[in-house]
Amino acid sequence: MRRHAPVMLTETLEAMPDRCDFVLDGTLWHAWHTAAMASRWIQVVWVDRDTHMIDKAKIFLESDGLLDHVQIVQWSYADLSRISQESARQMFDYMFLDIWVNMDHFKEADRGFSIKLDGELDMRFDTSTGMSVRERLTKTHFEELDTLFAKYTDFGQKYREWIVRSLLDTRKHKQFVTTYDLRERAQSAWLGDKKLAVIFQAFRIHVNNELGELELFLERFMEYLRPGGRCAIMTYHSWEDKIVKYSFKELVANGRWKLYNKKVIKPHRQEVDKNKAARSAKFRIIEKI
């Protein structure tokens, strides 16, 4: 089992405060960032909603001899009250989020993330809660689907409404059960893979409430970060980056906070050349005074 390369690992470690004993890693994935922090004899609370990723990361951490330095919590990173109670610590020194989808999600057909593999149309990180994309498409109506695409795509209004009608018309005589059901409808409507990928992304963001979770975390994290501690968030999409950017700016304007990096940190060209997944990454860090 091969681990995907971590994005801006050096920058993530450099952003850690000098006094750093207790860390929250809110998005584990393949545990590269967690492992690098735990290898410094730092206690890391690792949080992830996805049991599939948790099981894989446990294997990596155990093989590195670091599992004893990591506490595993299967919740959303936004549920800071429960995380704090479970870890029996009120304050973190460093809080790190890597807001991205693990590439393994796109390699497992039965998760429903890939436009190229046939599997159940699910896309949930935590399959024990919420509605899958299949269930959402079964119950949705025009206004809801149009609002979803307006929020999570850059399609123009007329084109967006045409796609919505096309999907709903198809549903009258065929349910969307698998990814290929949706793919076939897109192809018959002359939608290429790029536009289909945007539609899949919109559904994934919606069923996992990805932006809502980020906003909720940004409303709460201040209470769980000690003075001198830092919160570092890596994003890969302009929507997420804007949410983080303006939230951090508002905190600085209200006092007791300062930006660690006045300009957003981006990966070096050499890293992008080696890891294409890093090309859209943006890294913002704030410090509690």
Summary of the structure (lengths in Angstrom):
residues: 289
radius of gyration: 19.9
end to end distance: 42.1
largest distance: 61.6
contacts: 881
relative contact order: 0.14
helix: 49%
strand: 15%
